[in-house]
Amino acid sequence: QVQLVESGGGLVQAGGSLRLSCTASRSIFIFNAMGWYRQAPGKQRELVAAITRAGSTNYADSVKGRFTMSRDNAKNTVYLQLNSLKPEDTFVYYCNAKDVIDYWGQGTQVTVSS
């Protein structure tokens, strides 16, 4: 069993920045990929960013140029840097790790005020 623990969410004004962290209870190198998703109440979870074991990244169109995902294998941690935040970025953000099954963190709330 793998635990993923997110941190770094909070309340920020539009135009501000946050950095989310997701630390795994074991080496993240074993995962095929890791990602950040976000979800609004009553809506489907959507992919925000993903990073492969090799370090390749991809982003949702809505966040390209503003969000950056990175990984630190030595710390078993992935990050999501959120810049130029907009009110429409207000969601609960979830960390995901893909192995034989998907693992999920508990989520961290990001609220952007206008």
C-alpha positions as a Markdown table, in Angstrom:
| # | Residue | x | y | z |
|---|---|---|---|---|
| 1 | Gln | 0.0 | 0.0 | 0.0 |
| 2 | Val | 1.2 | 3.5 | -0.9 |
| 3 | Gln | 0.2 | 6.7 | 0.9 |
| 4 | Leu | 0.3 | 10.0 | -0.9 |
| 5 | Val | 0.3 | 13.2 | 1.2 |
| 6 | Glu | -0.4 | 16.5 | -0.4 |
| 7 | Ser | 0.3 | 19.9 | 1.1 |
| 8 | Gly | 0.6 | 23.5 | 0.0 |
| 9 | Gly | -2.9 | 24.5 | -0.8 |
| 10 | Gly | -4.6 | 27.6 | 0.5 |
| 11 | Leu | -6.2 | 30.9 | -0.3 |
| 12 | Val | -4.5 | 33.3 | -2.7 |
| 13 | Gln | -5.5 | 36.3 | -4.6 |
| 14 | Ala | -5.8 | 36.2 | -8.4 |
| 15 | Gly | -2.4 | 36.6 | -10.0 |
| 16 | Gly | -0.7 | 34.9 | -7.0 |
| 17 | Ser | 1.2 | 31.7 | -6.8 |
| 18 | Leu | 1.2 | 28.5 | -4.8 |
| 19 | Arg | 3.3 | 25.4 | -4.7 |
| 20 | Leu | 1.7 | 22.0 | -4.1 |
| 21 | Ser | 3.7 | 19.1 | -2.8 |
| 22 | Cys | 2.9 | 15.4 | -2.9 |
| 23 | Thr | 5.1 | 13.0 | -0.9 |
| 24 | Ala | 4.8 | 9.3 | -1.3 |
| 25 | Ser | 5.5 | 6.7 | 1.4 |
| 26 | Arg | 7.8 | 4.8 | -1.0 |
| 27 | Ser | 10.1 | 5.6 | -3.9 |
| 28 | Ile | 8.2 | 7.4 | -6.7 |
| 29 | Phe | 10.5 | 5.9 | -9.3 |
| 30 | Ile | 8.5 | 2.7 | -9.3 |
| 31 | Phe | 5.4 | 4.6 | -10.7 |
| 32 | Asn | 4.9 | 4.7 | -14.4 |
| 33 | Ala | 3.7 | 8.3 | -14.0 |
| 34 | Met | 2.4 | 10.7 | -11.4 |
| 35 | Gly | -0.1 | 13.4 | -11.9 |
| 36 | Trp | -2.1 | 16.2 | -10.4 |
| 37 | Tyr | -5.8 | 16.3 | -10.9 |
| 38 | Arg | -8.5 | 18.7 | -9.7 |
| 39 | Gln | -12.1 | 18.4 | -8.9 |
| 40 | Ala | -15.0 | 20.7 | -8.2 |
| 41 | Pro | -18.0 | 19.5 | -6.1 |
| 42 | Gly | -20.3 | 17.3 | -8.2 |
| 43 | Lys | -17.9 | 17.3 | -11.2 |
| 44 | Gln | -15.5 | 14.8 | -12.6 |
| 45 | Arg | -11.9 | 14.9 | -11.7 |
| 46 | Glu | -9.8 | 16.4 | -14.5 |
| 47 | Leu | -6.1 | 16.0 | -15.2 |
| 48 | Val | -4.0 | 19.1 | -14.7 |
| 49 | Ala | -0.5 | 17.8 | -15.2 |
| 50 | Ala | 1.4 | 14.6 | -15.4 |
| 51 | Ile | 5.1 | 13.5 | -15.3 |
| 52 | Thr | 6.5 | 10.2 | -16.5 |
| 53 | Arg | 9.2 | 8.2 | -14.9 |
| 54 | Ala | 11.6 | 9.7 | -17.5 |
| 55 | Gly | 10.6 | 13.2 | -16.5 |
| 56 | Ser | 8.4 | 14.1 | -19.5 |
| 57 | Thr | 5.5 | 16.3 | -18.7 |
| 58 | Asn | 2.1 | 17.2 | -20.2 |
| 59 | Tyr | -0.4 | 19.8 | -19.1 |
| 60 | Ala | -4.1 | 20.6 | -19.6 |
| 61 | Asp | -4.5 | 23.4 | -22.1 |
| 62 | Ser | -6.1 | 25.6 | -19.4 |
| 63 | Val | -2.9 | 25.6 | -17.3 |
| 64 | Lys | -0.1 | 25.5 | -19.9 |
| 65 | Gly | 2.4 | 28.3 | -19.4 |
| 66 | Arg | 1.1 | 28.9 | -15.8 |
| 67 | Phe | 1.6 | 25.6 | -14.0 |
| 68 | Thr | 4.8 | 23.5 | -13.8 |
| 69 | Met | 5.1 | 20.0 | -12.5 |
| 70 | Ser | 8.4 | 18.6 | -11.3 |
| 71 | Arg | 9.7 | 15.6 | -9.3 |
| 72 | Asp | 12.4 | 15.0 | -6.8 |
| 73 | Asn | 13.1 | 11.3 | -6.7 |
| 74 | Ala | 15.4 | 11.6 | -3.7 |
| 75 | Lys | 12.6 | 13.1 | -1.6 |
| 76 | Asn | 9.8 | 10.9 | -3.1 |
| 77 | Thr | 8.0 | 14.1 | -3.9 |
| 78 | Val | 6.3 | 15.7 | -6.9 |
| 79 | Tyr | 5.5 | 19.3 | -7.0 |
| 80 | Leu | 3.0 | 21.5 | -8.9 |
| 81 | Gln | 4.0 | 25.2 | -9.1 |
| 82 | Leu | 0.9 | 27.3 | -9.8 |
| 83 | Asn | 1.5 | 30.8 | -11.1 |
| 84 | Ser | -0.8 | 33.5 | -12.4 |
| 85 | Leu | -3.7 | 31.9 | -10.6 |
| 86 | Lys | -7.2 | 32.7 | -11.6 |
| 87 | Pro | -10.5 | 32.3 | -9.7 |
| 88 | Glu | -11.4 | 29.4 | -12.1 |
| 89 | Asp | -8.4 | 27.5 | -10.7 |
| 90 | Thr | -10.3 | 27.1 | -7.5 |
| 91 | Phe | -10.6 | 23.3 | -6.9 |
| 92 | Val | -9.5 | 20.5 | -4.7 |
| 93 | Tyr | -6.2 | 19.3 | -6.1 |
| 94 | Tyr | -5.3 | 15.6 | -5.9 |
| 95 | Cys | -2.1 | 13.8 | -6.4 |
| 96 | Asn | -2.1 | 10.5 | -8.3 |
| 97 | Ala | 0.4 | 7.8 | -8.8 |
| 98 | Lys | 0.0 | 5.1 | -11.5 |
| 99 | Asp | 1.2 | 1.6 | -10.9 |
| 100 | Val | -0.7 | -1.6 | -11.4 |
| 101 | Ile | -3.5 | 0.4 | -9.6 |
| 102 | Asp | -4.0 | 4.1 | -9.1 |
| 103 | Tyr | -3.1 | 5.7 | -5.8 |
| 104 | Trp | -4.6 | 9.0 | -4.7 |
| 105 | Gly | -3.9 | 11.5 | -2.0 |
| 106 | Gln | -6.5 | 13.1 | 0.2 |
| 107 | Gly | -6.6 | 16.3 | -1.7 |
| 108 | Thr | -5.7 | 19.9 | -0.9 |
| 109 | Gln | -7.9 | 22.9 | -1.4 |
| 110 | Val | -6.8 | 25.8 | -3.6 |
| 111 | Thr | -9.0 | 28.9 | -3.5 |
| 112 | Val | -8.3 | 31.9 | -5.7 |
| 113 | Ser | -10.1 | 35.1 | -4.9 |
| 114 | Ser | -10.8 | 37.8 | -7.4 |
